[in-house]
Amino acid sequence: MSAADKRQTFRRLHESGCFVIPNPWNVGSARYLQALGFKALATTSSGYAHSIGYSDGDVTRDMALAHCREIAQAADVPVNADFENGYSHDPADVAESVRLCVETGVAGLSIEDFTGNDAYPLYEFDLAVARVRAARKAIDAAGGGVVFTARTEGFIKNRPDMAETIRRLKAFVDAGADCLYAPGIKTREQIETVVKAVAPKPINFLNSGAFGFTVSELADLGVRRISVGGTLARVAMHAFLKAAREIAEHGKFGSFAGVMGNAELNKFFQDDLKRRQKP
């Protein structure tokens, strides 16, 4: 499937229904997730950063672009890029970053309004809107096929103001966002409020904690897209650390019980490679 085809497919997914877009952190996890039948994937800034020994937010733009390109090329389904804050404060520089991200072959990308400073986490309103507008123009100049998600980070950055969240999301719609995202909302009432505020535009819901919502329940609330952020990567890291600590602290290997065998993984990736090499 070409990049253009993936973008058309990704856009159609946002038109009706509800789908889960899980977040791989490397090529192996991306290929396994698509084999499970997921219709699209998304990168995770934290999952990728931790896998290469960086803190979330410390990965450079060039590193993020290379990662987006690697995952987009490895996947047969559309890939959305978690592109943080566009790796710049300035709208013109954000536009340039978006242009470069589009060139990696991703089908979608998100830009957030987090400044990178936890003391003053959100960009001033007008600047936040200007950054979204600049990203929109960059996507349009590149052909317009990439699905653009605009995020406001208040709830996930300890600024849980629903009125301001709605104000920003509505402004982002007017500035050209295709999909809206307020990570950190977690109650039924919050979800319904956001969905209604931006309708008919789709929203992405971050289901990264034990909120108790199933896919069907979120679909009934009007959620169009469900992502898990870095949670799958943390599940893998948690299992690794639990086993390693058991060895280091107790000299035991009990965590190895029931683990998938090497032969099973080998067979999956051998079969996957054969499938990909077919003319």
C-alpha positions as CSV (number, residue, x, y, z in Angstrom):
1,M,0.0,0.0,0.0
2,S,1.4,3.4,-1.0
3,A,1.7,6.3,1.4
4,A,-1.2,8.0,-0.5
5,D,-3.3,4.9,-0.1
6,K,-2.5,4.6,3.6
7,R,-3.6,8.3,4.1
8,Q,-6.9,7.7,2.3
9,T,-7.5,4.6,4.4
10,F,-6.6,6.5,7.6
11,R,-9.0,9.3,6.7
12,R,-11.8,6.9,6.1
13,L,-11.3,5.3,9.5
14,H,-12.1,8.7,11.1
15,E,-15.4,9.1,9.2
16,S,-17.5,6.6,11.2
17,G,-17.4,3.9,13.9
18,C,-14.6,3.5,16.4
19,F,-11.2,2.0,16.1
20,V,-8.2,1.3,18.3
21,I,-4.8,2.6,17.2
22,P,-2.2,0.9,19.4
23,N,1.3,2.3,19.8
24,P,4.3,0.2,18.9
25,W,7.8,1.4,19.9
26,N,9.9,-0.5,17.3
27,V,9.5,-2.4,14.1
28,G,9.0,-5.8,15.7
29,S,6.1,-4.6,17.9
30,A,4.6,-2.7,14.9
31,R,4.6,-5.8,12.7
32,Y,3.1,-8.0,15.5
33,L,0.3,-5.4,16.1
34,Q,-0.7,-5.2,12.5
35,A,-0.7,-9.0,12.3
36,L,-3.3,-9.0,15.1
37,G,-5.6,-7.1,12.8
38,F,-5.3,-3.5,14.0
39,K,-6.3,-1.2,11.2
40,A,-3.8,1.6,12.0
41,L,-0.8,2.2,14.4
42,A,0.7,5.2,16.1
43,T,4.1,6.0,17.3
44,T,4.7,6.7,21.0
45,S,7.2,9.4,22.0
46,S,7.7,7.9,25.5
47,G,7.9,4.3,24.3
48,Y,10.5,5.0,21.7
49,A,12.5,7.3,24.0
50,H,12.7,4.8,26.8
51,S,13.6,2.0,24.4
52,I,16.7,3.9,23.3
53,G,17.6,5.1,26.8
54,Y,16.2,8.6,26.7
55,S,13.6,10.4,28.8
56,D,10.3,11.3,27.1
57,G,10.8,14.7,25.6
58,D,14.6,14.5,25.2
59,V,14.5,12.8,21.7
60,T,15.6,15.3,19.0
61,R,13.6,16.1,15.9
62,D,16.0,14.2,13.6
63,M,15.7,11.1,15.8
64,A,11.9,11.3,15.8
65,L,11.8,11.8,12.1
66,A,14.0,8.7,11.5
67,H,11.8,6.7,13.9
68,C,8.6,7.8,12.1
69,R,10.1,6.8,8.8
70,E,11.2,3.4,10.0
71,I,7.8,2.6,11.5
72,A,5.8,4.0,8.5
73,Q,8.0,1.9,6.1
74,A,7.7,-1.3,8.2
75,A,3.9,-1.2,8.6
76,D,1.4,-2.2,6.0
77,V,-1.3,-0.1,7.7
78,P,-1.5,3.7,8.3
79,V,0.8,5.1,10.9
80,N,0.1,8.2,13.0
81,A,3.1,10.2,14.3
82,D,3.2,11.3,17.9
83,F,5.1,14.5,16.9
84,E,5.1,16.1,20.3
85,N,5.1,19.9,20.1
86,G,6.6,20.0,16.6
87,Y,10.1,20.4,18.1
88,S,9.8,24.2,18.2
89,H,7.8,27.0,19.9
90,D,7.7,29.1,16.7
91,P,4.8,28.5,14.3
92,A,7.1,28.8,11.2
93,D,9.5,26.2,12.6
94,V,6.6,24.0,13.5
95,A,5.4,24.2,9.9
96,E,8.9,23.1,8.8
97,S,8.9,20.2,11.2
98,V,5.5,19.1,10.0
99,R,6.7,19.3,6.4
100,L,9.6,17.0,7.2
101,C,7.3,14.6,9.1
102,V,4.9,14.3,6.1
103,E,7.9,13.3,4.0
104,T,8.5,10.3,6.2
105,G,5.4,8.6,4.8
106,V,3.1,8.8,7.9
107,A,-0.6,8.9,7.3
108,G,-1.3,11.2,10.2
109,L,0.5,13.3,12.8
110,S,-0.4,15.1,16.1
111,I,0.9,18.4,17.5
112,E,0.4,19.3,21.1
113,D,0.3,22.6,23.0
114,F,2.7,21.6,25.7
115,T,5.6,24.0,26.1
116,G,8.0,21.6,27.6
117,N,8.0,23.6,30.8
118,D,6.0,21.9,33.6
119,A,5.8,25.2,35.5
120,Y,4.0,26.9,32.5
121,P,2.9,23.9,30.5
122,L,0.5,25.3,27.9
123,Y,1.3,27.8,25.2
124,E,-0.5,31.1,25.4
125,F,-3.8,30.7,23.6
126,D,-3.2,32.7,20.5
127,L,0.2,31.1,20.0
128,A,-1.2,27.7,20.5
129,V,-3.8,28.4,17.8
130,A,-1.2,29.9,15.5
131,R,0.9,26.8,15.8
132,V,-2.1,24.6,14.8
133,R,-2.8,26.9,11.8
134,A,0.8,26.7,10.7
135,A,0.8,22.9,10.8
136,R,-2.4,22.8,8.8
137,K,-0.9,25.0,6.1
138,A,2.2,22.8,5.9
139,I,0.1,19.7,5.5
140,D,-2.0,21.4,2.8
141,A,1.1,22.6,1.0
142,A,2.3,18.9,1.0
143,G,-0.9,17.7,-0.6
144,G,-3.3,17.6,2.3
145,G,-3.7,13.9,2.7
146,V,-2.2,13.5,6.1
147,V,-4.8,13.4,9.0
148,F,-3.9,16.2,11.4
149,T,-4.6,15.8,15.1
150,A,-4.4,18.8,17.4
151,R,-3.9,18.1,21.1
152,T,-4.4,20.2,24.2
153,E,-2.4,18.9,27.2
154,G,-4.1,20.6,30.2
155,F,-5.5,17.5,31.8
156,I,-2.3,15.5,31.5
157,K,-0.1,18.4,32.6
158,N,-2.0,19.2,35.9
159,R,-4.1,21.9,34.4
160,P,-7.5,20.2,34.4
161,D,-9.7,23.1,33.2
162,M,-12.5,21.8,31.1
163,A,-13.7,25.2,29.9
164,E,-10.2,26.0,28.7
165,T,-9.8,22.6,27.1
166,I,-13.0,23.1,25.1
167,R,-12.0,26.6,24.2
168,R,-8.7,25.4,22.8
169,L,-10.2,22.4,21.0
170,K,-12.9,24.5,19.3
171,A,-10.2,27.0,18.2
172,F,-8.1,24.1,16.9
173,V,-11.1,23.0,14.8
174,D,-11.4,26.5,13.3
175,A,-7.6,26.4,12.6
176,G,-7.9,23.3,10.6
177,A,-7.5,20.2,12.8
178,D,-9.0,17.0,11.4
179,C,-9.1,15.2,14.8
180,L,-9.0,16.5,18.4
181,Y,-7.3,15.1,21.4
182,A,-7.3,16.0,25.1
183,P,-5.2,13.3,26.8
184,G,-5.9,12.9,30.5
185,I,-9.7,13.2,30.4
186,K,-11.0,10.0,32.0
187,T,-14.6,10.2,33.2
188,R,-17.7,9.5,31.2
189,E,-18.8,13.1,31.7
190,Q,-15.5,14.5,30.5
191,I,-15.5,12.3,27.4
192,E,-19.1,13.2,26.5
193,T,-18.4,16.9,27.0
194,V,-15.4,16.8,24.6
195,V,-17.2,14.7,22.0
196,K,-20.2,17.1,21.9
197,A,-18.0,20.2,21.9
198,V,-16.1,19.3,18.7
199,A,-18.8,17.3,16.9
200,P,-18.8,16.3,14.1
201,K,-15.0,16.2,14.2
202,P,-13.6,13.0,15.7
203,I,-11.8,12.8,18.9
204,N,-9.0,10.5,20.0
205,F,-9.2,9.1,23.6
206,L,-6.1,8.1,25.5
207,N,-6.9,4.8,27.2
208,S,-3.7,4.4,29.1
209,G,-4.9,3.6,32.6
210,A,-7.4,1.3,34.3
211,F,-10.4,3.5,33.5
212,G,-12.7,0.5,33.0
213,F,-13.9,1.5,29.5
214,T,-14.2,-1.1,26.8
215,V,-14.0,-0.3,23.1
216,S,-17.8,-0.7,22.8
217,E,-18.4,1.6,25.7
218,L,-16.2,4.3,24.3
219,A,-17.8,3.9,20.9
220,D,-21.2,4.5,22.6
221,L,-19.8,7.7,24.1
222,G,-18.9,8.9,20.6
223,V,-15.2,8.3,20.6
224,R,-13.9,7.7,17.2
225,R,-10.3,6.7,17.9
226,I,-8.7,5.0,20.9
227,S,-4.9,5.1,21.5
228,V,-2.9,3.7,24.4
229,G,0.2,6.0,24.3
230,G,3.3,4.4,25.8
231,T,1.4,1.9,27.9
232,L,2.1,-1.2,25.8
233,A,5.8,-0.2,25.9
234,R,5.6,0.2,29.7
235,V,3.9,-3.2,30.0
236,A,6.9,-4.8,28.2
237,M,9.4,-2.8,30.3
238,H,7.5,-3.7,33.5
239,A,7.8,-7.4,32.7
240,F,11.5,-7.1,31.9
241,L,12.3,-5.1,35.1
242,K,10.2,-7.5,37.2
243,A,12.2,-10.5,35.9
244,A,15.5,-8.8,36.1
245,R,15.0,-7.6,39.7
246,E,13.9,-11.1,40.7
247,I,17.3,-12.4,39.4
248,A,19.3,-9.5,40.8
249,E,17.7,-9.4,44.2
250,H,16.7,-13.0,44.9
251,G,18.7,-15.2,42.5
252,K,15.5,-16.7,41.1
253,F,14.0,-17.1,37.7
254,G,10.3,-17.6,38.4
255,S,9.2,-14.8,36.1
256,F,10.4,-16.8,33.1
257,A,7.5,-19.3,33.6
258,G,5.0,-19.3,30.8
259,V,7.0,-16.9,28.6
260,M,6.5,-17.2,24.8
261,G,9.2,-19.4,23.3
262,N,11.9,-18.3,20.9
263,A,10.6,-20.7,18.3
264,E,7.1,-19.1,18.3
265,L,8.6,-15.6,17.7
266,N,11.0,-16.9,15.1
267,K,8.1,-18.5,13.2
268,F,6.0,-15.4,13.3
269,F,8.8,-13.1,12.0
270,Q,9.9,-15.7,9.4
271,D,6.4,-16.0,8.1
272,D,6.0,-12.2,8.2
273,L,9.1,-11.7,6.1
274,K,8.0,-14.3,3.5
275,R,4.7,-12.5,3.2
276,R,6.4,-9.2,2.7
277,Q,8.7,-10.6,0.1
278,K,6.0,-12.0,-2.1
279,P,5.7,-10.1,-5.4
